Amino acid sequence: MRERRLGLIAAALLLAACANGGGANGGAGGGGGSATGGAGNGGGAGGTGAVAGATGAAGGGGAAGAGGSGGADAGSPGGGGGSAGASGAGGAAGSSGILGATPPMGWNSWNTFQCNLDETLIKQIADTFVSSGMQAAGYQYVNLDDCWMDGRDASGKLRWNATKFPAGIPALADYVHGKGLKLGIYETPNTTTCVGLYGGISTSVSVGSLGHETTDAQTFASWGVDYLKYDKCQGQLGAFAVMRDALRATGRPIFYSINPGDGTGCPPNTCSISLPTIANMWRIGFDINASWSSVVGLIDQNANLYSYAGPGHWNDPDMMEVGNGGLTDTEGRAHFSMWAIMAAPLIAGNDLRSMSAATKATLTNSEVIAVDQDPAGAQGRLVASQGTNLQVWSRALSGTNVRAVALLNRNDTGTASITVQWSALGIPTVSATVRDLWAHTDLGTFSGSYTATSVPSHGVVMLKVTSTP
């Protein structure tokens, strides 16, 4: 489990997470499940199916998708299931009818504020979503992390900390919803949360949801919560599915984000529970911090997990550290670019109220965000390396022979030339147009390959390549 600073508190643990999928048709991966939870054609890991209809009844388990077809970026897993309809748990979201059809975009309180969150802060963050242009760019979830609660009342229901949230969580949800945004909250599959284990907060205050899943899920739904981060905190792996079912039974579409590991993650290729059938997203590795080594370490942990990601179910390399001081602006752009290439959730963790112009420009780059939010939902992968630290990453985008490309210079010093070959992208080797997504510039048409001549140290050149045979 990770230990983190909690203001004046010595340390605390944070683990992030994943969620129950949803959709009017219970689509699984590329093929899609039927309304009764039928088999999908998509990638290698099946999702739970969903029952369509206005009642939003919980869906049964969908069969695993057949193996994905070939190609540089093919073969994503089956989608997470859920109930359908406006009132269905994990119900329709957007035109695809899948909750979490694209990776979630939002903000989380932990990286900057730890336990120092309150009603005023959250309202100010919601206000800044609107005034900064982040909402217009696609960010929607304003998420409370640990330390919002104050034990349980006599009937066993969760209480919010009335000093921090004097108007209450339902009123806060109303405020956030009034901005056209969504509210997220935090809990654990244990009797206490991570700050109860590691942060010196009384376990009678920092209570977990183990044994209270039905009541807590109903409480969250009644408060107007739209997103649950469920952090293992030495809890039980089997309890993640219990909360999934409890969320579905509420009749409210609540995005379900889980951290099934204790500090080092529990990635889907080794975790003992079936993550794509349980959650909308799941942490894959260690807890991030605002350092270049942490960012590239998580990139490496996620590199071979692309087959598990797809609409409704995403690999989560953790919240972003863009703008948090430990990264340069160049490193922040690389961090953001690689999360987009990997179809990772874009959950900011900085103080939005005081972010620099460079940080704001990074977090609101519409062309890079469009890569992350591409509806095909294909997680990118490493397709070529030039020596040890010069890498070419590619992600298939919607359309014919369209790729996002990240040319990543992991060297500690010096600029570098990095070449991407069309053959490595799985597109025709004749001419292709190239656009620089950070310069917002069309670079021209190139035959067979393109070379970026000055990729900065710890930096990236991000491209959109479209074959024109």
C-alpha positions in Angstrom: 0.0 0.0 0.0 1.2 3.5 -0.7 2.1 5.9 2.1 1.5 9.6 1.4 1.7 12.9 3.3 -1.6 13.9 4.9 -0.8 17.6 5.6 0.4 17.4 9.2 -0.5 13.7 9.4 2.5 11.5 9.1 1.5 9.3 6.1 -1.4 7.8 4.3 -2.2 5.2 1.7 -4.0 5.8 -1.6 -5.1 3.2 -4.0 -7.3 4.0 -7.0 -9.6 1.8 -9.0 -12.1 0.6 -11.5 -15.8 0.1 -12.1 -19.0 -1.7 -13.2 -19.6 -1.1 -16.8 -22.9 -0.3 -18.3 -24.8 0.0 -21.5 -28.2 -0.3 -23.0 -27.1 -3.3 -25.0 -24.4 -4.6 -22.7 -21.8 -4.2 -25.4 -18.7 -6.4 -25.0 -15.6 -5.1 -26.6 -15.8 -4.6 -30.4 -18.5 -7.2 -31.0 -21.0 -6.2 -28.3 -23.2 -8.4 -26.1 -26.8 -8.8 -26.7 -29.5 -7.3 -24.4 -29.5 -10.6 -22.5 -25.8 -10.7 -21.9 -24.8 -12.6 -25.0 -21.3 -13.2 -26.3 -19.2 -10.4 -27.9 -16.8 -10.6 -30.9 -14.3 -8.1 -29.5 -11.1 -8.9 -27.6 -9.8 -11.4 -25.2 -11.6 -10.7 -21.9 -15.4 -10.8 -21.7 -17.5 -8.3 -19.9 -20.7 -8.7 -18.0 -23.7 -8.4 -20.1 -26.6 -6.1 -19.5 -30.4 -6.2 -19.7 -31.9 -3.5 -21.7 -35.2 -1.7 -20.9 -36.6 1.1 -18.9 -36.6 -0.8 -15.7 -32.8 -0.9 -15.6 -32.7 -4.4 -14.2 -29.3 -5.8 -13.4 -27.6 -7.7 -16.3 -26.3 -11.2 -16.2 -22.8 -12.1 -17.0 -21.9 -11.8 -20.7 -19.8 -14.5 -22.4 -16.2 -13.7 -23.1 -15.5 -12.1 -26.4 -13.8 -14.1 -29.1 -10.2 -13.3 -29.8 -9.6 -10.0 -31.5 -8.6 -9.8 -35.1 -5.1 -9.1 -36.1 -3.5 -5.7 -36.7 -1.3 -3.3 -34.9 -3.9 -2.3 -32.4 -6.6 -5.0 -32.5 -8.0 -7.2 -29.9 -9.5 -5.3 -27.0 -11.5 -7.2 -24.3 -15.2 -7.4 -23.8 -16.9 -4.5 -22.2 -18.1 -4.2 -18.6 -21.8 -4.9 -18.2 -24.5 -3.0 -16.4 -28.1 -2.1 -16.5 -29.8 0.0 -19.1 -32.1 2.9 -19.2 -32.0 6.3 -17.6 -32.6 4.7 -14.2 -30.5 1.6 -14.7 -27.4 1.0 -12.7 -24.5 1.5 -15.0 -27.0 2.9 -17.5 -26.7 4.5 -20.9 -24.0 7.1 -21.2 -23.6 9.1 -24.4 -24.4 7.8 -27.8 -22.7 4.4 -27.3 -25.0 3.5 -24.4 -22.0 2.3 -22.3 -21.1 3.9 -19.0 -17.4 4.9 -19.4 -17.5 4.4 -23.1 -14.4 6.5 -23.2 -11.9 7.0 -20.3 -13.2 9.3 -17.6 -12.0 12.8 -17.3 -12.0 14.7 -14.1 -10.1 15.7 -10.9 -9.3 14.1 -7.6 -8.5 15.8 -4.3 -5.8 13.5 -3.0 -2.5 14.3 -4.9 -2.5 17.9 -3.7 -4.8 18.1 -0.7 -4.8 14.7 0.9 -7.1 15.1 4.0 -7.4 18.9 3.6 -10.6 18.8 1.5 -13.8 20.6 2.3 -17.0 22.0 0.8 -15.4 25.3 -0.2 -12.5 23.7 -2.0 -14.8 21.3 -4.0 -17.1 24.2 -5.0 -14.1 26.2 -6.1 -12.7 23.3 -8.1 -16.1 22.9 -9.8 -16.2 26.6 -10.6 -12.7 26.4 -12.0 -13.7 23.5 -14.3 -16.0 25.9 -15.9 -13.9 29.1 -15.9 -10.7 27.4 -17.0 -12.2 25.7 -20.0 -11.7 22.2 -18.6 -15.4 21.4 -18.6 -15.5 22.5 -22.3 -12.5 20.3 -23.0 -14.4 17.3 -21.6 -13.6 17.1 -17.9 -16.7 16.2 -15.8 -15.9 14.3 -12.6 -15.1 16.3 -9.4 -14.0 13.5 -7.0 -13.6 13.5 -3.2 -10.9 11.1 -2.0 -10.4 9.8 1.6 -11.2 11.9 4.7 -14.7 13.1 3.8 -16.5 10.8 6.2 -17.2 10.8 10.0 -18.1 7.3 10.9 -21.7 5.9 10.9 -24.9 7.0 12.6 -27.0 4.8 14.9 -28.7 3.1 11.9 -25.3 2.3 10.3 -25.4 4.9 7.5 -22.3 6.8 6.5 -22.0 10.3 7.9 -20.1 13.1 6.2 -17.8 15.3 8.2 -20.1 18.2 9.2 -17.2 20.5 9.9 -15.8 20.1 6.4 -19.1 19.8 4.6 -21.6 21.8 6.7 -24.3 21.8 3.9 -23.8 18.1 3.4 -22.8 15.9 0.5 -26.3 16.0 -1.2 -26.1 19.8 -1.3 -22.6 19.6 -2.7 -23.7 17.1 -5.4 -26.5 19.6 -6.3 -23.9 22.4 -6.6 -21.7 20.3 -8.8 -24.6 19.0 -10.9 -25.7 22.6 -11.3 -22.5 23.3 -13.1 -23.2 20.4 -15.5 -20.5 18.3 -13.8 -20.6 15.0 -11.8 -19.5 14.2 -8.2 -17.3 11.3 -7.1 -16.7 9.9 -3.7 -14.3 7.4 -2.0 -14.6 4.2 0.0 -12.8 0.9 0.6 -13.7 -2.8 0.8 -12.4 -2.9 4.4 -13.7 -1.9 7.8 -11.5 1.2 7.6 -10.1 3.5 4.9 -6.4 4.0 4.1 -6.0 6.9 6.4 -7.4 4.7 9.2 -4.6 2.3 8.4 -1.8 4.7 7.7 -2.7 8.3 8.4 -3.4 8.4 12.1 -7.2 9.0 11.7 -9.4 7.1 14.1 -11.0 4.0 12.6 -14.3 5.0 14.1 -14.1 8.0 11.8 -12.4 6.6 8.7 -14.9 3.7 8.2 -14.9 1.4 5.2 -17.8 -0.3 3.4 -17.1 -3.9 4.2 -20.3 -5.5 5.3 -22.3 -2.3 4.5 -22.1 -2.5 0.7 -25.9 -2.4 0.1 -26.5 0.4 2.5 -23.5 2.5 1.3 -24.4 2.1 -2.4 -27.9 3.2 -1.7 -26.6 6.1 0.4 -24.3 7.2 -2.5 -27.1 7.0 -5.0 -29.5 9.0 -2.7 -26.8 11.7 -2.3 -26.4 12.0 -6.1 -23.0 10.5 -6.4 -21.9 9.6 -9.9 -18.5 8.0 -9.4 -17.1 5.7 -6.7 -13.4 5.2 -6.2 -13.0 1.9 -4.2 -9.5 1.5 -2.8 -8.4 -1.9 -1.5 -6.6 -0.6 1.6 -5.8 -4.2 2.7 -9.4 -5.2 2.1 -10.8 -8.2 0.4 -10.6 -8.8 -3.3 -13.9 -10.6 -3.3 -15.6 -7.5 -1.9 -15.1 -5.6 -5.1 -17.8 -7.7 -6.9 -20.1 -7.2 -3.9 -20.0 -3.5 -4.2 -20.4 -3.8 -8.0 -23.6 -5.6 -7.5 -24.8 -3.1 -4.8 -24.1 -0.2 -7.1 -26.1 -1.8 -10.0 -29.0 -2.5 -7.7 -29.4 1.2 -6.8 -30.7 2.1 -10.2 -28.2 5.0 -10.6 -25.4 5.0 -13.1 -22.3 5.2 -10.9 -18.9 4.8 -12.5 -17.0 2.3 -10.5 -13.2 2.8 -10.2 -11.2 0.3 -8.2 -7.7 -0.2 -6.9 -7.4 -4.0 -6.4 -3.7 -3.8 -5.3 -1.9 -2.8 -2.1 0.6 -0.3 -3.4 2.0 -2.3 -6.3 -1.3 -2.9 -8.1 -3.1 -6.0 -9.3 -3.0 -5.8 -13.1 -5.6 -7.8 -15.1 -3.1 -10.3 -16.5 -2.1 -11.5 -13.0 -5.0 -10.4 -10.6 -7.0 -13.2 -9.2 -10.3 -11.5 -9.9 -11.8 -10.8 -13.3 -11.3 -7.0 -13.5 -13.0 -6.4 -16.8 -16.2 -8.0 -15.5 -16.2 -6.1 -12.2 -15.2 -2.6 -12.8 -15.1 0.3 -15.3 -11.5 0.9 -14.5 -8.8 -0.6 -12.3 -5.4 0.5 -11.1 -2.6 -1.5 -12.7 0.5 -0.5 -10.7 2.2 1.4 -7.9 1.0 4.8 -6.7 2.1 7.7 -8.8 4.1 10.6 -7.5 5.2 13.8 -9.2 8.5 12.5 -10.6 9.6 11.4 -14.0 10.7 8.0 -12.8 7.2 7.4 -11.4 5.6 8.4 -14.7 7.8 6.2 -16.9 7.6 3.3 -14.4 3.8 3.3 -14.8 4.1 3.5 -18.6 6.2 0.4 -18.5 3.7 -1.4 -16.2 0.9 -0.6 -18.6 2.7 -1.4 -21.8 1.5 -5.0 -22.2 -2.0 -4.6 -20.9 -3.6 -3.1 -24.0 -5.8 -6.2 -24.7 -7.8 -5.6 -21.5 -8.9 -2.0 -22.3 -11.9 -1.0 -24.2 -15.2 1.0 -24.0 -16.6 0.6 -20.4 -13.4 -0.9 -18.9 -10.0 0.8 -18.7 -6.5 0.2 -17.4 -5.7 3.0 -14.9 -2.0 4.0 -14.4 -3.2 6.4 -11.7 -4.2 10.0 -11.4 -2.1 12.6 -13.2 0.6 14.7 -11.6 0.6 17.4 -14.3 1.2 20.8 -12.6 2.2 19.4 -9.3 5.7 20.8 -9.2 7.8 17.6 -9.4 7.6 17.6 -13.2 8.8 20.2 -15.7 6.3 21.5 -18.3 8.0 19.3 -20.9 7.6 16.2 -18.6 4.0 17.2 -18.0 3.2 17.3 -21.7 4.9 13.9 -22.1 2.9 12.5 -19.1 -0.3 13.8 -20.6 0.5 12.5 -24.1 1.3 9.0 -22.9 -1.8 8.8 -20.8 -3.8 9.7 -23.9 -2.0 7.2 -26.1 -2.7 4.5 -23.5 -6.4 5.4 -23.3 -5.9 6.1 -19.6 -8.3 8.1 -17.4 -7.4 11.8 -17.4 -8.0 12.5 -13.7 -6.1 15.7 -12.8 -4.6 16.0 -9.4 -3.3 19.5 -9.2 -4.7 22.7 -7.7 -6.7 23.9 -10.6 -7.3 27.3 -9.0 -3.7 28.3 -9.2 -2.4 26.3 -12.2 0.1 28.0 -14.5 -0.8 28.9 -18.1 1.5 26.0 -19.3 -0.3 23.5 -17.1 -3.7 24.7 -18.2 -2.6 24.5 -21.9 -1.5 20.9 -21.3 -4.6 19.8 -19.5 -6.9 21.4 -22.1 -5.1 20.4 -25.4 -8.1 19.4 -27.4 -6.2 17.4 -30.0 -4.5 15.2 -27.4 -7.7 14.8 -25.5 -9.4 13.7 -28.7 -6.8 10.9 -28.9 -7.6 9.8 -25.3 -11.4 10.0 -26.0 -11.4 8.3 -29.4 -14.5 6.2 -29.5 -12.7 3.1 -30.8 -11.3 2.7 -27.4 -8.1 1.0 -28.5 -5.2 1.3 -26.0 -1.9 2.2 -27.7 1.2 0.2 -27.5 4.9 0.3 -28.0 5.6 -0.5 -31.7 9.3 0.4 -32.1 12.4 1.3 -30.1 15.6 3.1 -31.2 18.1 2.1 -28.6 17.1 1.9 -25.0 15.3 5.2 -24.4 13.8 6.3 -27.7 10.4 4.8 -28.2 7.6 4.9 -30.8 4.1 4.3 -29.4 1.0 4.0 -31.6 -2.7 3.9 -31.1 -5.3 3.1 -33.7 -8.0 5.8 -34.0 -11.4 5.7 -35.6 -11.3 5.8 -39.3 -9.3 4.0 -41.9 -5.5 3.8 -41.4 -5.5 6.6 -38.8 -3.0 6.4 -36.0 -1.9 8.6 -33.0 1.8 8.4 -32.5 4.0 9.4 -29.5 7.7 9.7 -30.1 9.1 9.5 -26.5 12.6 10.5 -25.5 13.3 9.0 -22.1 16.9 10.1 -22.1 17.9 12.3 -19.1 19.8 14.8 -21.3 19.8 16.0 -24.9 17.4 16.2 -27.8 17.0 13.2 -30.1 15.8 12.3 -33.6 13.1 9.6 -33.6 11.7 8.0 -36.7 8.4 6.3 -37.1 8.0 3.9 -39.9 4.5 3.5 -41.5 5.1 -0.3 -41.5 5.4 -0.3 -37.7 2.0 1.4 -37.5 0.3 -1.3 -39.6 -0.7 1.2 -42.3 0.2 1.2 -46.0 3.8 2.1 -46.5 3.1 4.7 -49.2 2.3 8.4 -48.4 0.7 9.6 -45.2 -0.2 13.0 -43.8 1.3 14.0 -40.5 0.0 16.5 -37.9 1.8 17.7 -34.8 -0.8 17.7 -32.0 1.2 20.0 -29.7 2.2 22.5 -32.3 -1.3 22.2 -33.8 0.3 22.2 -37.2 0.0 20.0 -40.4 3.5 19.0 -41.2 2.8 17.6 -44.7 2.8 14.3 -46.6 5.6 11.8 -46.1 6.4 8.5 -47.8 7.2 5.5 -45.7 8.2 7.3 -42.5 8.6 10.5 -40.6 11.4 11.7 -38.4 11.1 14.2 -35.6 14.6 15.8 -35.3 14.5 17.5 -31.9 12.5 15.5 -29.4 13.5 17.0 -26.0 14.8 15.0 -23.1 11.9 13.6 -21.1 9.7 14.9 -23.8 7.4 13.8 -26.6 6.4 14.7 -30.1 2.8 13.6 -30.6 1.4 13.1 -34.1 -1.7 12.1 -36.0 -0.8 10.0 -39.0 -3.3 9.3 -41.7 -2.4 7.0 -44.6 -3.4 8.3 -48.1 -2.8 5.4 -50.4 
